[in-house]
């Protein structure tokens, strides 16, 4: 008969949880991974009932049924449960010929399936988001057609009214309706970007070039607001990112800063690019009034402090940042609001 200490020596190096149980479920063998999982020293665990260590009381009967079904050399159906430390485990039980082992009646072998379960949850969430994205895409398409038609008719009416020298209530109503329809169209565009689940396509790119494209994308908004953007000189930075999605995130940071700067005397937005540790850092600064005091959910969808804002710009920024395993933060410094976007240089590996 093999001594129990020898058994422990053999199974301690295995990357699975192994317990040998006696007639009534008392623990006779408890390998090192079990110690690490439970935080119980081996000497403390030996003699305890396996059920009290690994199963909540409400499921004891289920485990006992599996024990009764266990046969020599053949594992039972799996028993899946949450460990007290939040890990998800899958256990199987089998009987063992006592002639070839210590006085163990039953072996319990477990594996950690936490990552597997988390992957399944993420997959279900992705499926849900895909379905929602498809729904929103279809809805957006259906809404854009009548909106574009309405804008066309309003443009015709606006030209007709323009022939009259004097301003009229009709012309004012047309202008207001046009503005509101364009705002709805912008909201639909932003909402579609927010809900559509897009895979991250990492490639090594020049981050400064991404920022330059974001500035160019906002050129019309800059001209309309009479605001200038200054991209400060500095070192170039290469990083593994999804260039298109990061460009969208930086554009939304710029759009917010442009709106804020339009109410200031200097009407200027400053953008800085730096490398700090393992991250490429993009900062967007404006001297506007700043955000409301106290804790405000600025990254929550549809939260906005701007009249006519969609409330989705910063939510999109936060989504892109999270998908890159980056960080987004903001602070008030020397009378300026600074948004700081940090992206890992090596995709998804920020330290």
N, C-alpha and C positions, 0 to 999 in steps of 0.2 A: 504494500500500500504506500502511495506517495504522501509524504508529509506535507501539511498545509503550508509551512514556510517556503518549501521548494516550489509549490504551486504559485505562491505570490511572486517569487522571483521570476518565474516564467512569464506570467501575464502582466506584470507591471509595465513592461515595455510596449504593450499593445495599445493602439489608439482607439480602443473601444472600452465600454464600461462592463466589467465582469464581476458578478457576485455569485458565490456558491452558497446555497441555502440548505438548512437542515429540514427535519420533518415538519416543523410548524412554521417555517419561513424565517427562522433565525439566520442571521448572516454569519457564515463561517469563512468565506473568502471575500475579500474587498480590495480590488486592485487600486493602484495609484491614481488612474484617471477618475475613479469614483471619489477618492479623497479630494481631488482638485475640484470636482463638480460640486460636491456637497459641502466642502469645508470641514468635514468630519475626519479626524485622524482615524487611522485604521483600528487602533486599540479601542477607540470610543465606539466605532461602528460595529465591531464584532460583538455578536450576541443580541444586537437589536433586531427587531423584526423588520424585514425588508419593506413591508407595507407601510410602516410608520415613517420610513426614510424617503420612499419614492412614490407613494400613492396617497392621495387624499382619501379620507374615510369613506366618502360617498362612492368610491370606485373599488373598494376592497373586495366586494362580492364578485365584481367582474374579473379581477386578477385571480381570485381563488378558483374561479371557473376555468381560467386558462391553465392554472397549475394542475388542476385535476385532469385536464385534457392532454397534458404534456406526456410524451412517450420518449423512450430511449432513442437518441440519435436523430430525432425529428423535432424541429422547432414548432412552436404553437403559432397561431395567428398573432400579428403584432399587437402590442399594447402601446398606445401613444398617449403621452401625458406631458404636462408642464412641470418642470422641476421647480423647486422653491426659489431658485435664483433666476427664474424667467426663461431658462433654456427649454427648448422642445426636444423630447426624447422619444425614441422608438425602442421598445424592449421586446425580446422574444425569449421563451422559456423552453428548456428541454431537460429530460431526465438523463441520468448518467449511470452506467454500470458501476456499482459501489466497489466492485473488485479491482477496478483500475483507477480509483481516485480516493481522496480523503472522504470522510463521512459526509459527503454532500449528496443530497437527494435530488436537487434541482439546480440547474445553472440558469442564471439570468444574464443575458448579453444585450447591451444597449448601445445605441449610436445617437449622436447629436444631430437632429434634423432641423435645427433652428434656421440655418441658411436656406435649406430646401423649402421650408414653409414660407420664409420671407420672400423667396423667389416666386413661389406660387401666388402669394398675395400681390406682389408687384405685377405679375402677369395678368391676374384678374383685373387689377386697377388699370393696366394698360389696355386691356380689352374693352373695359368700360369707357375709357377715354377715347379710344378709337371709334366706338359706336357713337359717343356724344359728339366727337369731332365731325363724323360723317353727317350726323343729324344737323349740326350747326352749319356745316358747309352747304348742305342742301337748302336749309332755311335762308342762309345769307344770299345764296344765288336767287332764290325766289323773291326775296325782298328787294334785291338790287334792281331788278328789272322795272318794277313800278316806281322805285325811287328815281332811277335814271329818266324814266318817262316823265315824272313830275318835274324834275329839274329842267328837262328840255322845254316843257310847256311854260314853266316859269320864265325861262330865258326869252322865249317868244313874247310873253306878256311884258317882260322888262324892256325889251327893245321897242315895243309898241308904246309903252308909257314914256320912254325916253324921248319920243318925238315931241312930247309936250314940254315946254320950257319950265313950267311951274311944277314944283314937287306936289305930289298928290298922296292922299292916304292909301290909294291902291298901290303906288310905287313902294311905299314904306312896307306895306303888307307883303308884297312880292319879295322884297329884300329880306324881310324877317323869315318868311317861309323857306327861302333858298338857304339861308344860314342854318336853319333847324334841320333841313333835309341833309345838308352836307355833314352836320354833326352826327346824325343818325348813321350815315354811311361810314363815317370814321369809327363810330362805336362798333359797327358790325365788323369792320376790318380788324380792329384791335381784339374784339372778342374771339374772332376766328383764330387769330394768332395765339391767343391765350389757351383756348381749349383744344386746339389740334395737337395731338401728341406726335412730335417729330423726333426721330432718332438722332442722337448726337453723332455727327460725322467729323471726327477729329482729323485735323491735318496741321502740319507745321506751317505757320503763317507769320507774317510781320504784323504785330499788333498795331503799330503806328499806322500802317496802311488801312487797317480796319477802322481806326478812329477817323482817318481822313475821309474814308467813304461815308461814314456816319455824318460827318460835317457837311459833305456835299449833298447828302440825302436831305438834310434840313435846310438847304439853301433858300428855298422859297419861303419857309417859315422865318428865317433870319431877315430876309428882305422885307417881308410884311411887317415884322416887329421892329425894324430898324435897329437890330442888335448885331454886334460883331462877335465872332468867336476867335479866340487866340489859342492856337495849339503851341504850347511852350516847347522850346528846343530841349533835347535830351537824348539819352542813349536809345537806340532801337531795341526792341524786345521781340524775340521769337517765342511762340508758345504753341502747344497742341490744343487747338480749340476748334469749335464749329464756327467758321468765320461769318457765315450768314446770320446765325443767331446772335452772336456777340455784337455784330453790327447793329442789329435791331435793338438790343439792350442799350448800347451806347446812344443810339438815336433817341430813345425815349428819355434817357437821362438829359441829353441835350435839349430836347423839346421842353422838358420841365424847367430847365435852367433858362431857356430863352423866354418863356412866359414870365418867369420871375424877374429877369433882367429888364424886360420891357417897361417896367414901372420904376426903374432906377435912373439917376442922372447919367451914369457912365454907359449904360446899356451894353454891357460887355459880359461875355462868358469866357472863362479860362479853362483849358483842358491840359492836364499833365499826364505824362506816361513815365513810369518808373519800374524798376525791378527790385523787389524786396524779398530776400530769401529765395524761396521756390515759387514765387508768384509774380506775375505781371500785374501791375497796379495802374488803374485808370481813375483819375480824379476829375470831376466836373464841378466847377465852382461858379457861383453867382452871388451878387450882392443884393438880392431881393429881400423881401420882408422875412423870409424864412418860414419854417413850418410852425404850426400851432404849438404852444407850450405843453409840456407833459407828454405822457405816452399816447401816441396816436398810431393807429394801424395803417400806416401809409402804404404797406405792401399788400394789403388785403384788396381783393378785387372790388371795384366800384367805389372804393374810398377816394374821395377827391376834395381838395380845398379850392379848386378853381371852378368858376362859373363856366359851364359848357364843357368841362372836362369829362372824359369817359371813365376815369378811375381805374383804367386797366394798364396804363403805361408802366408804373412801378411794379405792378403784379407780374407783368411780362418780364421785367428786369430780374425780379426775384426768382421766377421760374427758370430763366436761362442760367442764372448764377448757380442755383441748386443743381441743375442738370450737369454743370461743369465741376461740381464739388468745390465751388468758389465761395466767396463771401461778399456781401453787399452791406455797406454801413453808411451812416451820414452823421455829420456833426456841424455845429455852428462855431466858426473860428474867425476871430477878428472881423466881425460884422458880415461874414460870408457864410453861405451854406455850401458844404462840400460833400458830395456823394463819392464814395470810394468803392470801386469795383475791383476785387482781387480774383485773378484767375490762375490756376496752377499752370506752371510752365510745361510740366509733363502731365498730359491729360488725366484728370481724375486722381492725381497723386499729391495734392497739397499737404504739406506737413505743418 
